[in-house]
Amino acid sequence: MKKITSPRHIVQQPLAAGQLWRMAGADLRVAMVGKLLVHYKLVKPNTVRGLNSINPIKTIEIHLKAKKAVLA
């Protein structure tokens, strides 16, 4: 009988201040993480300024997972 292995799930690291997440179209820089909210800057390549935003932690984690973001 063959042993069946299930695919391994990639565990995403928790958000922390100072992280840089790279995605296909933009970079997400985490400025500050609170109990419920994340302050971050979304920067597209070849731009001078980025968009400062605040969203719930769960929303950011779902977005990073959907965009297949990689921690740089």
C-alpha positions as CSV (number, residue, x, y, z in Angstrom):
1,M,0.0,0.0,0.0
2,K,1.4,3.4,-1.0
3,K,1.6,6.2,1.5
4,I,-0.4,9.2,0.3
5,T,1.1,12.6,1.1
6,S,-1.0,15.7,1.2
7,P,0.4,18.9,-0.4
8,R,2.2,21.1,2.1
9,H,0.6,24.4,3.0
10,I,2.8,27.5,2.9
11,V,2.5,29.2,6.2
12,Q,2.6,33.0,5.8
13,Q,4.6,34.9,8.3
14,P,2.7,37.4,10.6
15,L,2.8,41.0,9.6
16,A,5.4,43.1,11.4
17,A,6.6,46.7,11.1
18,G,9.3,47.3,8.5
19,Q,8.4,44.3,6.2
20,L,8.5,44.6,2.5
21,W,6.2,42.3,0.5
22,R,6.9,42.0,-3.2
23,M,4.0,41.3,-5.6
24,A,3.8,41.3,-9.4
25,G,2.5,44.9,-9.8
26,A,3.6,46.6,-6.6
27,D,5.4,46.5,-3.3
28,L,3.7,46.7,0.0
29,R,5.7,48.3,2.9
30,V,4.3,47.7,6.4
31,A,4.8,50.8,8.5
32,M,3.0,49.9,11.7
33,V,0.9,47.0,13.0
34,G,-1.7,47.4,15.7
35,K,-4.2,45.0,17.3
36,L,-6.7,45.2,14.4
37,L,-5.2,47.6,11.8
38,V,-2.1,47.8,9.6
39,H,-0.6,51.1,8.3
40,Y,1.1,50.4,5.0
41,K,2.4,52.0,1.8
42,L,1.6,50.5,-1.6
43,V,4.3,51.5,-4.0
44,K,4.2,50.7,-7.7
45,P,7.5,50.3,-9.6
46,N,9.2,53.5,-11.0
47,T,7.1,55.8,-8.8
48,V,8.3,58.5,-6.4
49,R,5.4,58.3,-3.9
50,G,3.2,55.6,-2.7
51,L,-0.3,55.4,-1.4
52,N,-0.6,55.4,2.4
53,S,-3.4,53.2,3.6
54,I,-4.9,51.6,6.7
55,N,-6.8,48.3,6.6
56,P,-7.6,45.4,8.9
57,I,-5.0,42.7,9.3
58,K,-7.2,40.0,7.9
59,T,-7.8,42.0,4.7
60,I,-4.1,42.6,4.1
61,E,-3.3,38.9,4.7
62,I,-6.0,37.8,2.2
63,H,-4.7,40.3,-0.4
64,L,-1.1,39.2,0.0
65,K,-2.1,35.5,-0.3
66,A,-4.2,36.3,-3.4
67,K,-1.4,38.2,-5.1
68,K,1.2,35.5,-4.1
69,A,3.3,38.1,-2.3
70,V,6.9,37.2,-1.3
71,L,8.6,38.6,1.8
72,A,11.7,40.4,0.6
